[in-house]
Amino acid sequence: MIEIAPHLALILIGVGFVAGFVDSIAGGGGLLSVPALLLCGASPLQALATNKVQGMVGSGTALVNYALAGQVRPRAQLRMALVSLAFGAAGSMVAGAMPAGLLRLIMPPILIAIALFFAFRPGLSDQPHTARMTELSFTLFAVPLIAGYDGFFGPGTGSFFMLALVMLTGLGVLQATAQTKMLNFASNIGSVAVFAFSGATWWWVAGAMALAQIAGATLGSRLAVRVGARLIKPLLVLTSTGMALRLLWQAWG
């Protein structure tokens, strides 16, 4: 049984709520939850495995809320979701086989690069535009890459899916954000299935953070449906830039 000081457990629960809120709107909740788990003493593999459980619950909650609001049709995305599940599992197998020391070295630079990418990404809007890729091509090429990354590492996956759907399939930000939840939920299921046998998951921590994720994702997805890109864009820039600065401070401290 993992022992964590009560104040650290409360911090992780709070992070779970905020990550669920952020992830349901703009993606990138893992930019908060993974570093928080590392700061609380988790190894890189433990942080990834634990984050997948609470992230799966959060993305599933957001998916239900977007579906109820008519923003996404899960059955229409089933083919994409199955591909996402398979490659999410494959990415987690690679992460599980990687030496812990190597994971510890590569995680901070990846997190910083992702945060900076989202901070300086091009402007987006709720208006649909011309698609550059068919749905089949997107399923065969874009989904495996992003889902594989999600299984291997994870933070920023929701944002990557959202940006890819906007830039490649022509969707507006709100609709792309809603459809992202199905793909992210599926890749998380694949990852959790793999990590469940690794012994790396902090189950009670993941459960507590997952409950907080439900609350945060419910609030965030409902707010996103009402406000749209006006909320999604600045929130993602704020959180990703803040985490980049936090990681740089750690590296130099």
N, C-alpha and C positions, 0 to 999 in steps of 0.2 A: 504494500500500500504506500503510495506517495504521500509524504508529509510536507505540507506547505504552511508557512505561517499564516494565521488568520487574515492579517492585513494584506498579504500578497494575494490570498484567495479572493478577497473583496475587490482588489484592483483588477484581477483577471475577469471577474464577473462584470465589472464596469466596462472593461475593454470589450468584452463580448457584446454588450449592449450597443456600444458605439460602433463596433465593427459591423454588427448586423444592420444598424441604421445606414451606415456609409455604403456597405456592400449592396444593399437593396436598391440604393439610388444610383450610385455611380461606379460600383465595384471598387476593389482596392482595400477592402476591409482587412485582408491578410497583411497589409502593410502596417497595421496596428497590432493584430493579434499574435503574429509570429514573433516579432521583436519582444513583445510583452512576455511571452512564454519563455523566451531565451533569457530575459532579464530576471525571471523568477526561478532560474536554475535548470530549465529543461535543456537536454542536449539538442543539437540540430534535428536529429531524427525524431526525438520525442516531441519537439515543437511542431514539426510538420505533421506527424501522425495525429496529435491532439487537435491541431488546428483544423484538420480535415473533418473531424466529427462535428465540431461546433459549426464549421462553415457549411457542411451538408445540411444541417438543420436550418440554418439561416437562409440559404438559397432555396430550400424547399418551401419555407414559410413565405418568402417573397414571391415564389412562383404561384402559390395558391392565391395570394392576394391579387397579383396581376391577372391571373386567369379569371377570378371573380369579377374583376373590373373590365373584362373583355379585351384586354391588351395582348393576350397570348392564347393560342390554341395548342395545348400540349400534344394532341394526337397528330397535328400537322408537322410537328418537329420530332416525331418519334425516330425517324431514320437518323437525323443528326445526333439525337441524344444517345442512340446505341453506339454510334462511332465515338462520341465523346466519352462514354463510359469505358469502352475498350481501351482507348489510348490513355485515359486517366489512370487506369489500372497498370498499364505498361510503364508509364512514367514513374509510378510509385515503386514498381519493381526495381527500376534503375536506381532510384534514390535509396532504397533499402539495401542495395548491394554496394553502395559507395562508402568508402571509409569515412568515419565521423570527422576526422581531422580535416579532410578535404571539404566536406560540407561546411564546416565551421569557417574555412577560409573563403569560400565562394559566396556564402550567403549575404554578407554586408554589401559587397560591390554590386550584386544583382539587385538588391533592394534599393540601393541608391540610384542605380541606373533606371529602374522602373519609375521611381518617384520623380526623377528629373524629366523623364519622357512625358509623363502625364502633366507635369507642370508647364511644359512648353509645347504641348500638342496643339494642332490647329483647331480653330473654332468649329463648333458643332451646333446644329439646330434641330428642332423637332420636325422640320420639313423634309419629306422624302425627296430623293433625287435619283438620277439615272444609275442603274446597277452596272457594275463593271464585271460581275461574275454571276453565273447561273447558280441556282440553289444546289444542283448536283456537284458542280465544281467546288463550291464553298464547302460542301460536306466532305468531299474527298481530299481537299488540300488544306484549307484553313482550319477546319475543326480538329483534325489529328494533331497539327502543330500546337495549337493552343491548349487542347486537352492534355497532350503529352507533357507540356510545360506545367500544367496544373498538377498533374500527378507527381512530377519530379520536384516541384518547388511550390508554386501556388499563388503567392501574393500578386495581386493585379490581374488575375485571370479574368474576372468579370469585366474589368475595363478593357482588356484585350479583345474579348469576345464582342463587347459592345462597339468598340471602334472598328473592328473588322466588319461587323454587320452594317454599320453606317457607311463605311468607305467602299466596301465591296458589293454589298447587295442593295444599297440605295435606301435603306430604312432611315426614318427619323430617329432622333436620340431616344425618345420615350419608348417607342415600339421596339427599338433595338435593345434597350435596357431590359424590357419585359422578356423578350425572347432569349436573352442571355441567361436568365435564371434557369431555364430548362436545361441548357447545355452545361452550365456550371454545376447544377444539381446532379446531373448524370456523371460528370467527371469526378465529382466528389464521392459518389457512391462507389465507383471503381477504385478510387484511392483508399477509401475506408475499408473495403473488402480485402485489399492487399495488406494494409497496415495492421488490420485486426489480428493477423497471425505473426506479427513481428515482435509483439510484447512491448512496443515502444509507446503505446497510447496511454496517456494519463486519463483513465476513463471517468473518474469522478470529477476531475477538473473540466474535462470535455463536456460532461453532462451539465455542470453548473453554468458553464459559458454558453452552452446550447440553449438553456432556458432563457438566458439574457438575450441571446441572438433572436429568439422568437419575438420577444417584445420589441427589440430594436428594428428587426426586419419588417414587422407589421406596421410600426409607425412610419418607417422610411418609405416603404412601397406605397402606402396610402398617400403620403405627402407628395411623392414623385408623380403620381397620377394627376394630382391637382395642379402642381406647379410646373413639372416638366423640366426642360433643359435649363431654365433660369436657375433652378436649384442644383441640378446635376453637375453642371460645368464648374461653378466656383467651389463647390464642396470637394470635388475630386482634386482640384488644384491645391486647395488649402491643406487637405490631409496628406497628400503625397509629398508636398514640399516640406511640411512639418516633420514628417518621418525622415526625410532625407537629411534635414538639419540635425535631427536627434542622432542618427547613425553616424554622421560626421563628427559630432561632438564626442560620441563614445570612442571613435577611432583615434581622435586626437587627445582624449583625456588620459 
